[in-house]
Amino acid sequence: MLSAIEIEKITHELQQVPVKKAACIEALKIVQQERRWVSDESVADIAAMLEMSTAEVDSVATFYNLIFRQPVGRHVILLCDSISCYVMGYTVLRQRLHEILLIGYGQTTADERFTLLPNACLGTCDHAPALMIDDDLYRDIQPADLEQILEKYH
Ligand code: FES
């Protein structure tokens, strides 16, 4: 069931758009802000509120790779695995992250602090290799920088 805050925020979004469907991605983001991820139940609740089918809402959620359909940690690390980053040291960064966090792709640390995911180009190829943690973009990363970067996130 959507919370009162989620319903209030989604209702506000609905007032900004010409048709209810147009608020779909914002509604997904609102639920994710509150819960870190969007469950099947939340997809169904959003669908009911926006007069869409659950399959339609699910397809929007699936299209946007920053909507998480499974539980994630408090911080999500997106490591770019596209060509420029690959050439500039992606493999070493990935290995170092695995060593520090003791998790692989798609996994969350035991303390729920981090989830590690691969990501297509982050749009900063001239400063490869790159990764994002939540909304923060890190560029020109050296493996030795990783621990200091991760320390900022609790
Ligand atoms: S290839 Fe990594 S930012 Fe473009």
Backbone and ligand atoms as CSV (ligand in chain L), in Angstrom:
chain,resi,resn,atom,element,x,y,z
A,1,MET,N,N,0.842,-1.197,0.000
A,1,MET,CA,C,0.000,0.000,0.000
A,1,MET,C,C,0.882,1.254,0.000
A,2,LEU,N,N,0.530,2.212,-0.836
A,2,LEU,CA,C,1.309,3.452,-0.857
A,2,LEU,C,C,1.092,4.215,0.441
A,3,SER,N,N,2.121,4.890,0.911
A,3,SER,CA,C,1.999,5.674,2.139
A,3,SER,C,C,1.273,6.989,1.835
A,4,ALA,N,N,0.841,7.658,2.895
A,4,ALA,CA,C,0.153,8.946,2.720
A,4,ALA,C,C,1.071,9.951,2.023
A,5,ILE,N,N,2.355,9.916,2.381
A,5,ILE,CA,C,3.313,10.852,1.756
A,5,ILE,C,C,3.468,10.552,0.266
A,6,GLU,N,N,3.575,9.255,-0.058
A,6,GLU,CA,C,3.708,8.887,-1.474
A,6,GLU,C,C,2.474,9.328,-2.255
A,7,ILE,N,N,1.303,9.076,-1.694
A,7,ILE,CA,C,0.062,9.459,-2.382
A,7,ILE,C,C,0.006,10.981,-2.574
A,8,GLU,N,N,0.411,11.694,-1.540
A,8,GLU,CA,C,0.380,13.163,-1.636
A,8,GLU,C,C,1.333,13.654,-2.734
A,9,LYS,N,N,2.547,13.098,-2.759
A,9,LYS,CA,C,3.527,13.537,-3.764
A,9,LYS,C,C,3.074,13.160,-5.180
A,10,ILE,N,N,2.526,11.956,-5.327
A,10,ILE,CA,C,2.077,11.525,-6.662
A,10,ILE,C,C,0.874,12.372,-7.097
A,11,THR,N,N,-0.003,12.667,-6.174
A,11,THR,CA,C,-1.154,13.518,-6.494
A,11,THR,C,C,-0.682,14.882,-6.978
A,12,HIS,N,N,0.355,15.411,-6.331
A,12,HIS,CA,C,0.930,16.697,-6.762
A,12,HIS,C,C,1.456,16.577,-8.195
A,13,GLU,N,N,2.170,15.475,-8.493
A,13,GLU,CA,C,2.690,15.264,-9.855
A,13,GLU,C,C,1.552,15.204,-10.867
A,14,LEU,N,N,0.458,14.569,-10.482
A,14,LEU,CA,C,-0.672,14.417,-11.409
A,14,LEU,C,C,-1.254,15.772,-11.805
A,15,GLN,N,N,-1.096,16.729,-10.909
A,15,GLN,CA,C,-1.627,18.067,-11.220
A,15,GLN,C,C,-0.749,18.805,-12.234
A,16,GLN,N,N,0.468,18.275,-12.465
A,16,GLN,CA,C,1.408,18.961,-13.363
A,16,GLN,C,C,1.355,18.415,-14.797
A,17,VAL,N,N,0.637,17.320,-15.003
A,17,VAL,CA,C,0.690,16.663,-16.314
A,17,VAL,C,C,-0.703,16.590,-16.953
A,18,PRO,N,N,-0.731,16.561,-18.307
A,18,PRO,CA,C,-2.029,16.564,-18.998
A,18,PRO,C,C,-2.788,15.240,-18.880
A,19,VAL,N,N,-2.054,14.127,-18.846
A,19,VAL,CA,C,-2.705,12.809,-18.691
A,19,VAL,C,C,-1.979,12.044,-17.584
A,20,LYS,N,N,-2.724,11.198,-16.880
A,20,LYS,CA,C,-2.159,10.531,-15.702
A,20,LYS,C,C,-0.909,9.709,-16.025
A,21,LYS,N,N,-0.921,9.050,-17.196
A,21,LYS,CA,C,0.223,8.199,-17.575
A,21,LYS,C,C,1.540,8.974,-17.573
A,22,ALA,N,N,1.447,10.259,-17.874
A,22,ALA,CA,C,2.658,11.073,-17.990
A,22,ALA,C,C,3.378,11.227,-16.650
A,23,ALA,N,N,2.704,10.892,-15.568
A,23,ALA,CA,C,3.337,11.006,-14.243
A,23,ALA,C,C,3.988,9.694,-13.813
A,24,CYS,N,N,4.005,8.710,-14.706
A,24,CYS,CA,C,4.436,7.362,-14.313
A,24,CYS,C,C,5.874,7.334,-13.784
A,25,ILE,N,N,6.803,7.886,-14.548
A,25,ILE,CA,C,8.196,7.802,-14.116
A,25,ILE,C,C,8.410,8.572,-12.812
A,26,GLU,N,N,7.743,9.720,-12.682
A,26,GLU,CA,C,7.884,10.484,-11.428
A,26,GLU,C,C,7.303,9.697,-10.259
A,27,ALA,N,N,6.182,9.015,-10.489
A,27,ALA,CA,C,5.572,8.219,-9.419
A,27,ALA,C,C,6.521,7.098,-8.988
A,28,LEU,N,N,7.169,6.476,-9.967
A,28,LEU,CA,C,8.144,5.423,-9.638
A,28,LEU,C,C,9.303,5.989,-8.827
A,29,LYS,N,N,9.772,7.177,-9.232
A,29,LYS,CA,C,10.886,7.807,-8.503
A,29,LYS,C,C,10.475,8.161,-7.071
A,30,ILE,N,N,9.240,8.623,-6.912
A,30,ILE,CA,C,8.753,8.994,-5.571
A,30,ILE,C,C,8.751,7.768,-4.658
A,31,VAL,N,N,8.233,6.663,-5.158
A,31,VAL,CA,C,8.201,5.448,-4.338
A,31,VAL,C,C,9.625,4.985,-4.038
A,32,GLN,N,N,10.495,5.079,-5.024
A,32,GLN,CA,C,11.878,4.639,-4.799
A,32,GLN,C,C,12.589,5.523,-3.770
A,33,GLN,N,N,12.306,6.818,-3.806
A,33,GLN,CA,C,12.907,7.715,-2.804
A,33,GLN,C,C,12.517,7.284,-1.392
A,34,GLU,N,N,11.290,6.838,-1.242
A,34,GLU,CA,C,10.790,6.478,0.084
A,34,GLU,C,C,11.275,5.099,0.527
A,35,ARG,N,N,11.418,4.155,-0.446
A,35,ARG,CA,C,11.656,2.750,-0.080
A,35,ARG,C,C,12.957,2.168,-0.611
A,36,ARG,N,N,13.717,2.955,-1.404
A,36,ARG,CA,C,14.963,2.551,-2.068
A,36,ARG,C,C,14.699,1.733,-3.329
A,37,TRP,N,N,13.556,1.020,-3.409
A,37,TRP,CA,C,13.275,0.195,-4.593
A,37,TRP,C,C,11.764,0.150,-4.782
A,38,VAL,N,N,11.335,-0.451,-5.908
A,38,VAL,CA,C,9.909,-0.472,-6.231
A,38,VAL,C,C,9.451,-1.928,-6.361
A,39,SER,N,N,8.669,-2.367,-5.413
A,39,SER,CA,C,8.205,-3.759,-5.392
A,39,SER,C,C,7.053,-3.977,-6.383
A,40,ASP,N,N,6.705,-5.252,-6.601
A,40,ASP,CA,C,5.541,-5.573,-7.444
A,40,ASP,C,C,4.283,-4.923,-6.878
A,41,GLU,N,N,4.173,-4.943,-5.558
A,41,GLU,CA,C,2.981,-4.362,-4.923
A,41,GLU,C,C,2.901,-2.858,-5.206
A,42,SER,N,N,4.053,-2.186,-5.119
A,42,SER,CA,C,4.055,-0.746,-5.393
A,42,SER,C,C,3.731,-0.465,-6.858
A,43,VAL,N,N,4.243,-1.309,-7.755
A,43,VAL,CA,C,3.914,-1.143,-9.180
A,43,VAL,C,C,2.398,-1.222,-9.368
A,44,ALA,N,N,1.781,-2.194,-8.712
A,44,ALA,CA,C,0.321,-2.347,-8.830
A,44,ALA,C,C,-0.402,-1.131,-8.248
A,45,ASP,N,N,0.098,-0.618,-7.123
A,45,ASP,CA,C,-0.540,0.548,-6.498
A,45,ASP,C,C,-0.417,1.795,-7.382
A,46,ILE,N,N,0.766,1.963,-7.981
A,46,ILE,CA,C,0.959,3.104,-8.894
A,46,ILE,C,C,0.034,2.957,-10.096
A,47,ALA,N,N,-0.049,1.735,-10.625
A,47,ALA,CA,C,-0.914,1.486,-11.787
A,47,ALA,C,C,-2.359,1.874,-11.481
A,48,ALA,N,N,-2.830,1.492,-10.300
A,48,ALA,CA,C,-4.214,1.807,-9.930
A,48,ALA,C,C,-4.400,3.323,-9.848
A,49,MET,N,N,-3.430,3.993,-9.275
A,49,MET,CA,C,-3.550,5.442,-9.098
A,49,MET,C,C,-3.512,6.182,-10.440
A,50,LEU,N,N,-2.729,5.652,-11.376
A,50,LEU,CA,C,-2.564,6.327,-12.668
A,50,LEU,C,C,-3.484,5.756,-13.743
A,51,GLU,N,N,-4.364,4.834,-13.333
A,51,GLU,CA,C,-5.302,4.185,-14.273
A,51,GLU,C,C,-4.543,3.561,-15.442
A,52,MET,N,N,-3.475,2.848,-15.099
A,52,MET,CA,C,-2.686,2.101,-16.085
A,52,MET,C,C,-2.726,0.628,-15.695
A,53,SER,N,N,-2.279,-0.247,-16.605
A,53,SER,CA,C,-2.146,-1.655,-16.217
A,53,SER,C,C,-0.815,-1.831,-15.492
A,54,THR,N,N,-0.726,-2.879,-14.675
A,54,THR,CA,C,0.546,-3.130,-13.981
A,54,THR,C,C,1.652,-3.419,-15.008
A,55,ALA,N,N,1.305,-4.062,-16.114
A,55,ALA,CA,C,2.315,-4.366,-17.139
A,55,ALA,C,C,2.879,-3.082,-17.745
A,56,GLU,N,N,2.016,-2.090,-17.940
A,56,GLU,CA,C,2.495,-0.809,-18.492
A,56,GLU,C,C,3.468,-0.134,-17.527
A,57,VAL,N,N,3.093,-0.098,-16.253
A,57,VAL,CA,C,3.966,0.545,-15.260
A,57,VAL,C,C,5.266,-0.240,-15.144
A,58,ASP,N,N,5.154,-1.560,-15.164
A,58,ASP,CA,C,6.348,-2.398,-15.070
A,58,ASP,C,C,7.282,-2.148,-16.253
A,59,SER,N,N,6.716,-1.973,-17.444
A,59,SER,CA,C,7.575,-1.770,-18.613
A,59,SER,C,C,8.279,-0.414,-18.519
A,60,VAL,N,N,7.621,0.601,-17.967
A,60,VAL,CA,C,8.289,1.895,-17.756
A,60,VAL,C,C,9.421,1.715,-16.746
A,61,ALA,N,N,9.134,1.005,-15.659
A,61,ALA,CA,C,10.139,0.787,-14.611
A,61,ALA,C,C,11.333,0.013,-15.155
A,62,THR,N,N,11.076,-0.941,-16.019
A,62,THR,CA,C,12.147,-1.766,-16.584
A,62,THR,C,C,12.988,-0.962,-17.568
A,63,PHE,N,N,12.326,-0.055,-18.280
A,63,PHE,CA,C,13.034,0.757,-19.280
A,63,PHE,C,C,14.068,1.666,-18.614
A,64,TYR,N,N,13.708,2.226,-17.476
A,64,TYR,CA,C,14.629,3.123,-16.774
A,64,TYR,C,C,15.509,2.313,-15.825
A,65,ASN,N,N,16.801,2.226,-16.162
A,65,ASN,CA,C,17.647,1.332,-15.352
A,65,ASN,C,C,17.940,1.900,-13.966
A,66,LEU,N,N,17.518,3.140,-13.707
A,66,LEU,CA,C,17.734,3.679,-12.366
A,66,LEU,C,C,16.514,3.473,-11.468
A,67,ILE,N,N,15.513,2.786,-11.969
A,67,ILE,CA,C,14.418,2.327,-11.108
A,67,ILE,C,C,14.748,0.883,-10.726
A,68,PHE,N,N,14.847,0.641,-9.431
A,68,PHE,CA,C,15.274,-0.678,-8.966
A,68,PHE,C,C,14.057,-1.511,-8.603
A,69,ARG,N,N,13.955,-2.698,-9.202
A,69,ARG,CA,C,12.817,-3.586,-8.974
A,69,ARG,C,C,13.138,-4.683,-7.962
A,70,GLN,N,N,14.344,-4.596,-7.398
A,70,GLN,CA,C,14.722,-5.501,-6.317
A,70,GLN,C,C,15.344,-4.652,-5.216
A,71,PRO,N,N,15.331,-5.145,-3.973
A,71,PRO,CA,C,15.906,-4.348,-2.886
A,71,PRO,C,C,17.373,-4.003,-3.154
A,72,VAL,N,N,17.751,-2.788,-2.804
A,72,VAL,CA,C,19.146,-2.360,-2.946
A,72,VAL,C,C,19.626,-1.791,-1.616
A,73,GLY,N,N,20.931,-1.574,-1.531
A,73,GLY,CA,C,21.506,-0.995,-0.327
A,73,GLY,C,C,21.214,0.499,-0.217
A,74,ARG,N,N,21.775,1.110,0.838
A,74,ARG,CA,C,21.533,2.539,1.050
A,74,ARG,C,C,22.173,3.378,-0.053
A,75,HIS,N,N,23.240,2.836,-0.664
A,75,HIS,CA,C,23.916,3.546,-1.755
A,75,HIS,C,C,24.123,2.579,-2.916
A,76,VAL,N,N,23.877,3.069,-4.119
A,76,VAL,CA,C,24.031,2.224,-5.302
A,76,VAL,C,C,25.226,2.717,-6.110
A,77,ILE,N,N,26.160,1.800,-6.348
A,77,ILE,CA,C,27.338,2.120,-7.161
A,77,ILE,C,C,27.085,1.623,-8.579
A,78,LEU,N,N,27.165,2.533,-9.546
A,78,LEU,CA,C,27.018,2.171,-10.953
A,78,LEU,C,C,28.386,2.305,-11.599
A,79,LEU,N,N,28.991,1.184,-11.939
A,79,LEU,CA,C,30.318,1.205,-12.556
A,79,LEU,C,C,30.164,1.100,-14.072
A,80,CYS,N,N,30.686,2.093,-14.770
A,80,CYS,CA,C,30.555,2.118,-16.232
A,80,CYS,C,C,31.415,1.012,-16.850
A,81,ASP,N,N,30.767,0.188,-17.692
A,81,ASP,CA,C,31.510,-0.895,-18.349
A,81,ASP,C,C,31.522,-0.727,-19.866
A,82,SER,N,N,31.284,0.498,-20.330
A,82,SER,CA,C,31.316,0.732,-21.776
A,82,SER,C,C,32.746,0.966,-22.262
A,83,ILE,N,N,32.892,1.182,-23.564
A,83,ILE,CA,C,34.191,1.003,-24.203
A,83,ILE,C,C,35.305,1.916,-23.673
A,84,SER,N,N,35.015,3.210,-23.508
A,84,SER,CA,C,36.095,4.114,-23.067
A,84,SER,C,C,36.580,3.728,-21.671
A,85,CYS,N,N,35.634,3.441,-20.787
A,85,CYS,CA,C,36.010,3.071,-19.426
A,85,CYS,C,C,36.724,1.720,-19.422
A,86,TYR,N,N,36.258,0.826,-20.288
A,86,TYR,CA,C,36.900,-0.489,-20.391
A,86,TYR,C,C,38.376,-0.322,-20.742
A,87,VAL,N,N,38.634,0.515,-21.742
A,87,VAL,CA,C,40.012,0.740,-22.197
A,87,VAL,C,C,40.854,1.413,-21.110
A,88,MET,N,N,40.212,2.279,-20.323
A,88,MET,CA,C,40.955,3.113,-19.359
A,88,MET,C,C,41.056,2.507,-17.957
A,89,GLY,N,N,40.701,1.236,-17.803
A,89,GLY,CA,C,40.977,0.607,-16.509
A,89,GLY,C,C,39.784,0.029,-15.777
A,90,TYR,N,N,38.681,-0.140,-16.511
A,90,TYR,CA,C,37.471,-0.690,-15.884
A,90,TYR,C,C,37.727,-2.009,-15.145
A,91,THR,N,N,38.463,-2.911,-15.776
A,91,THR,CA,C,38.630,-4.252,-15.203
A,91,THR,C,C,39.303,-4.193,-13.830
A,92,VAL,N,N,40.295,-3.318,-13.708
A,92,VAL,CA,C,40.992,-3.204,-12.418
A,92,VAL,C,C,40.057,-2.585,-11.372
A,93,LEU,N,N,39.286,-1.583,-11.779
A,93,LEU,CA,C,38.337,-0.965,-10.844
A,93,LEU,C,C,37.313,-1.982,-10.353
A,94,ARG,N,N,36.772,-2.750,-11.294
A,94,ARG,CA,C,35.778,-3.760,-10.916
A,94,ARG,C,C,36.366,-4.749,-9.918
A,95,GLN,N,N,37.577,-5.213,-10.215
A,95,GLN,CA,C,38.232,-6.178,-9.326
A,95,GLN,C,C,38.445,-5.577,-7.945
A,96,ARG,N,N,38.899,-4.323,-7.913
A,96,ARG,CA,C,39.171,-3.663,-6.631
A,96,ARG,C,C,37.870,-3.473,-5.832
A,97,LEU,N,N,36.788,-3.108,-6.516
A,97,LEU,CA,C,35.499,-2.959,-5.825
A,97,LEU,C,C,35.042,-4.293,-5.249
A,98,HIS,N,N,35.215,-5.351,-6.023
A,98,HIS,CA,C,34.851,-6.680,-5.525
A,98,HIS,C,C,35.655,-7.010,-4.261
A,99,GLU,N,N,36.943,-6.663,-4.281
A,99,GLU,CA,C,37.802,-6.973,-3.129
A,99,GLU,C,C,37.413,-6.159,-1.897
A,100,ILE,N,N,37.124,-4.873,-2.101
A,100,ILE,CA,C,36.813,-4.007,-0.958
A,100,ILE,C,C,35.441,-4.362,-0.374
A,101,LEU,N,N,34.469,-4.539,-1.254
A,101,LEU,CA,C,33.083,-4.706,-0.791
A,101,LEU,C,C,32.690,-6.172,-0.549
A,102,LEU,N,N,33.490,-7.069,-1.100
A,102,LEU,CA,C,33.218,-8.515,-0.990
A,102,LEU,C,C,31.871,-8.890,-1.609
A,103,ILE,N,N,31.527,-8.202,-2.670
A,103,ILE,CA,C,30.297,-8.544,-3.411
A,103,ILE,C,C,30.593,-8.473,-4.904
A,104,GLY,N,N,29.750,-9.133,-5.674
A,104,GLY,CA,C,29.817,-9.052,-7.125
A,104,GLY,C,C,28.675,-8.187,-7.645
A,105,TYR,N,N,28.561,-8.112,-8.944
A,105,TYR,CA,C,27.476,-7.343,-9.560
A,105,TYR,C,C,26.114,-7.885,-9.136
A,106,GLY,N,N,25.209,-6.972,-8.867
A,106,GLY,CA,C,23.848,-7.347,-8.505
A,106,GLY,C,C,23.706,-7.697,-7.039
A,107,GLN,N,N,24.814,-7.573,-6.292
A,107,GLN,CA,C,24.750,-7.953,-4.871
A,107,GLN,C,C,24.843,-6.725,-3.971
A,108,THR,N,N,24.421,-6.940,-2.726
A,108,THR,CA,C,24.419,-5.882,-1.720
A,108,THR,C,C,25.272,-6.336,-0.548
A,109,THR,N,N,26.053,-5.409,0.018
A,109,THR,CA,C,26.897,-5.772,1.157
A,109,THR,C,C,26.023,-6.211,2.340
A,110,ALA,N,N,26.609,-7.013,3.220
A,110,ALA,CA,C,25.846,-7.588,4.331
A,110,ALA,C,C,25.245,-6.498,5.218
A,111,ASP,N,N,25.923,-5.345,5.315
A,111,ASP,CA,C,25.401,-4.257,6.143
A,111,ASP,C,C,24.432,-3.350,5.383
A,112,GLU,N,N,24.076,-3.753,4.158
A,112,GLU,CA,C,23.132,-3.006,3.303
A,112,GLU,C,C,23.640,-1.610,2.938
A,113,ARG,N,N,24.947,-1.442,3.030
A,113,ARG,CA,C,25.499,-0.117,2.742
A,113,ARG,C,C,25.586,0.143,1.236
A,114,PHE,N,N,26.056,-0.850,0.471
A,114,PHE,CA,C,26.243,-0.650,-0.964
A,114,PHE,C,C,25.633,-1.780,-1.785
A,115,THR,N,N,25.091,-1.396,-2.953
A,115,THR,CA,C,24.763,-2.360,-4.003
A,115,THR,C,C,25.635,-1.994,-5.199
A,116,LEU,N,N,26.191,-2.999,-5.846
A,116,LEU,CA,C,27.091,-2.761,-6.984
A,116,LEU,C,C,26.422,-3.228,-8.277
A,117,LEU,N,N,26.352,-2.313,-9.253
A,117,LEU,CA,C,25.719,-2.648,-10.534
A,117,LEU,C,C,26.590,-2.158,-11.694
A,118,PRO,N,N,26.595,-2.908,-12.808
A,118,PRO,CA,C,27.256,-2.396,-14.006
A,118,PRO,C,C,26.334,-1.387,-14.677
A,119,ASN,N,N,26.914,-0.488,-15.440
A,119,ASN,CA,C,26.082,0.505,-16.116
A,119,ASN,C,C,26.677,0.852,-17.470
A,120,ALA,N,N,25.815,1.122,-18.430
A,120,ALA,CA,C,26.300,1.586,-19.730
A,120,ALA,C,C,26.828,3.008,-19.567
A,121,CYS,N,N,27.475,3.491,-20.601
A,121,CYS,CA,C,28.172,4.785,-20.600
A,121,CYS,C,C,27.480,5.854,-19.743
A,122,LEU,N,N,28.274,6.453,-18.866
A,122,LEU,CA,C,27.755,7.502,-17.981
A,122,LEU,C,C,27.892,8.886,-18.608
A,123,GLY,N,N,28.313,8.931,-19.861
A,123,GLY,CA,C,28.335,10.199,-20.589
A,123,GLY,C,C,29.530,11.070,-20.276
A,124,THR,N,N,30.569,10.477,-19.770
A,124,THR,CA,C,31.772,11.268,-19.463
A,124,THR,C,C,33.023,10.533,-19.939
A,125,CYS,N,N,32.929,10.029,-21.183
A,125,CYS,CA,C,33.972,9.148,-21.730
A,125,CYS,C,C,35.349,9.810,-21.767
A,126,ASP,N,N,35.393,11.138,-21.914
A,126,ASP,CA,C,36.697,11.809,-21.968
A,126,ASP,C,C,37.348,11.866,-20.590
A,127,HIS,N,N,36.623,11.442,-19.565
A,127,HIS,CA,C,37.206,11.363,-18.220
A,127,HIS,C,C,37.054,9.942,-17.664
A,128,ALA,N,N,37.189,8.969,-18.535
A,128,ALA,CA,C,37.111,7.572,-18.120
A,128,ALA,C,C,38.356,7.175,-17.334
A,129,PRO,N,N,38.219,6.210,-16.427
A,129,PRO,CA,C,37.012,5.462,-16.090
A,129,PRO,C,C,36.141,6.226,-15.091
A,130,ALA,N,N,34.847,5.888,-15.124
A,130,ALA,CA,C,33.889,6.637,-14.322
A,130,ALA,C,C,32.954,5.696,-13.573
A,131,LEU,N,N,32.438,6.208,-12.472
A,131,LEU,CA,C,31.363,5.504,-11.765
A,131,LEU,C,C,30.473,6.532,-11.091
A,132,MET,N,N,29.278,6.096,-10.745
A,132,MET,CA,C,28.359,6.943,-9.999
A,132,MET,C,C,28.011,6.265,-8.690
A,133,ILE,N,N,27.915,7.061,-7.635
A,133,ILE,CA,C,27.360,6.558,-6.382
A,133,ILE,C,C,26.178,7.462,-6.060
A,134,ASP,N,N,24.999,6.866,-6.028
A,134,ASP,CA,C,23.750,7.637,-5.913
A,134,ASP,C,C,23.737,8.698,-7.022
A,135,ASP,N,N,23.731,9.993,-6.670
A,135,ASP,CA,C,23.705,11.034,-7.708
A,135,ASP,C,C,25.079,11.633,-7.981
A,136,ASP,N,N,26.122,11.071,-7.379
A,136,ASP,CA,C,27.462,11.658,-7.503
A,136,ASP,C,C,28.266,10.942,-8.580
A,137,LEU,N,N,28.778,11.712,-9.523
A,137,LEU,CA,C,29.586,11.162,-10.615
A,137,LEU,C,C,31.067,11.316,-10.285
A,138,TYR,N,N,31.832,10.231,-10.411
A,138,TYR,CA,C,33.280,10.271,-10.187
A,138,TYR,C,C,33.971,9.937,-11.498
A,139,ARG,N,N,34.973,10.745,-11.866
A,139,ARG,CA,C,35.637,10.595,-13.157
A,139,ARG,C,C,37.144,10.437,-12.962
A,140,ASP,N,N,37.800,9.926,-13.984
A,140,ASP,CA,C,39.266,9.731,-13.937
A,140,ASP,C,C,39.680,8.976,-12.669
A,141,ILE,N,N,38.985,7.933,-12.340
A,141,ILE,CA,C,39.249,7.251,-11.064
A,141,ILE,C,C,40.449,6.316,-11.177
A,142,GLN,N,N,41.246,6.362,-10.152
A,142,GLN,CA,C,42.329,5.390,-10.009
A,142,GLN,C,C,41.892,4.370,-8.956
A,143,PRO,N,N,42.312,3.116,-9.083
A,143,PRO,CA,C,41.920,2.109,-8.081
A,143,PRO,C,C,42.257,2.555,-6.654
A,144,ALA,N,N,43.373,3.287,-6.498
A,144,ALA,CA,C,43.770,3.735,-5.156
A,144,ALA,C,C,42.813,4.770,-4.582
A,145,ASP,N,N,41.979,5.389,-5.441
A,145,ASP,CA,C,41.019,6.404,-4.959
A,145,ASP,C,C,39.780,5.771,-4.329
A,146,LEU,N,N,39.539,4.497,-4.623
A,146,LEU,CA,C,38.231,3.923,-4.326
A,146,LEU,C,C,37.873,3.948,-2.843
A,147,GLU,N,N,38.822,3.547,-2.006
A,147,GLU,CA,C,38.474,3.472,-0.579
A,147,GLU,C,C,38.100,4.838,-0.026
A,148,GLN,N,N,38.841,5.860,-0.439
A,148,GLN,CA,C,38.543,7.217,0.032
A,148,GLN,C,C,37.160,7.667,-0.470
A,149,ILE,N,N,36.828,7.323,-1.688
A,149,ILE,CA,C,35.495,7.682,-2.226
A,149,ILE,C,C,34.406,6.974,-1.430
A,150,LEU,N,N,34.580,5.689,-1.201
A,150,LEU,CA,C,33.533,4.908,-0.511
A,150,LEU,C,C,33.323,5.359,0.925
A,151,GLU,N,N,34.399,5.865,1.542
A,151,GLU,CA,C,34.297,6.312,2.941
A,151,GLU,C,C,33.252,7.393,3.150
A,152,LYS,N,N,32.921,8.132,2.082
A,152,LYS,CA,C,31.961,9.235,2.218
A,152,LYS,C,C,30.535,8.738,2.423
A,153,TYR,N,N,30.303,7.460,2.177
A,153,TYR,CA,C,28.928,6.935,2.173
A,153,TYR,C,C,28.714,5.970,3.342
A,154,HIS,N,N,27.743,6.277,4.165
A,154,HIS,CA,C,27.493,5.450,5.354
A,154,HIS,C,C,26.135,4.762,5.301
L,1,FES,S1,S,32.336,4.745,-21.603
L,1,FES,FE1,FE,32.358,5.159,-19.465
L,1,FES,S2,S,31.570,7.160,-19.379
L,1,FES,FE2,FE,31.387,6.658,-21.471
